[in-house]
């Protein structure tokens, strides 16, 4: 069951969620209204021919299985430390962190197969009976899957019909295909400063689990912003025009003061737990599907649209008792100290993004780890940790909390995962116009709009490094950091537990499993 919440600006919000046996035991402590506001079959936006293709987005996007760890663990955002016999897993996490992966690493293969499974569903749908809007959506969705492949691997096969094969294309051809498909879905031949989308088969309706004109334009903006990396030719003007069109014409709003949702992690006996989440924190909360900032997102819920398990990935096992979770977490993903320290104290994003400090149970008492690394049994998530392997501290590292938790949560979470949101679009525009003009001061209005929302003082000046840091603070845990680091020339730098890496690692290897199965039609990327 999808537990629906209506999120509005400056209005009262009704909440709805169902009971579990554990909730019944604590019924006297809870002051909550229960109802069934909506049912979802998964995939979002109803069923029909679009359901299967869009549902494929969930695979690997908010779990430790594919796309998310490739974008996050290879960057300076986070790590998975080996804790004795826990989280070694054949060296997967160490190799991703230290940039020592090879073509046999299974997460690299997972991301490839997830993308091509989505492309296969799109090709099957396009072979059926679709109207013009549905066709445009599926072509744009297929382009998004190919954008992931373009960004991760560079040289891939462009397969456009079900059951077919194709030769391996070079990166510039994949770029051209993604661009042409997105332009076709919008009904235009080029992105310009004065483009007319009145003839687009895509509409402008708000439907977070489907693609409208603004979602397609945001994908084009991302594509063009990275064009210099992908094909060696800057396309910053077009990136800026696409983002500006969204900001000037769409109904989306930054979720700021007055944009609230109930805090479903509020423990009845813990006064320090806020009753509501506001602004930035509300964008990523459970039941965030009606947030006014989200343009396109992946639907997740605990029953029919499963696959988001950040609670399991990041929390220490005893933290199960903090929120009455139905399963013990795995104690894996943690934030790197330098990245955490890049936030100013008082930045509301710092509070929303991270779980840090001494931890307490459901009633507010200290949380204990009876298998602690030392004599101090009280769990305290510290910004620092001792090492990546072999005996990384069990409570070392701040934990991910951006996609916040809820009482009595299951292993699969109820937070939707944004692919495109307005805060990101502001940063796309700011970077694009700054790079086009060679003047980073042009980024200040958009950057300062986000800093104001975050409760920190506006900047008076900014350079490329400052913008990179601001983008990191805003976009943490949204699968953009690896791509951003490559674009800013920082991906091969050193950071905590990782030294410089080879330049060829800006793309991943073609998975060896895929080469072996290709009959000679796939060849390996240079350097691997």
BELTA-V200242 format. One record per helix or strand of 3 or more residues. SS is the DSSP state (H for helix, E for strand). FROM is the first residue (numbers start at 1). LEN is the number of residues. If there is no record, write none. Layout:
SS;FROM;LEN / SS;FROM;LEN
This chain:
H;21;5 / H;27;3 / H;50;9 / H;67;6 / E;78;3 / H;89;10 / H;106;21 / H;132;21 / H;171;16 / H;213;13 / H;227;5 / H;236;14 / E;259;4 / E;276;3 / H;280;4 / E;294;5 / H;310;5 / H;317;7 / E;333;3 / H;337;5 / H;348;6 / E;380;3 / E;398;3 / E;417;5 / H;422;16 / H;440;14 / H;464;12 / H;481;7 / H;503;4 / H;512;6
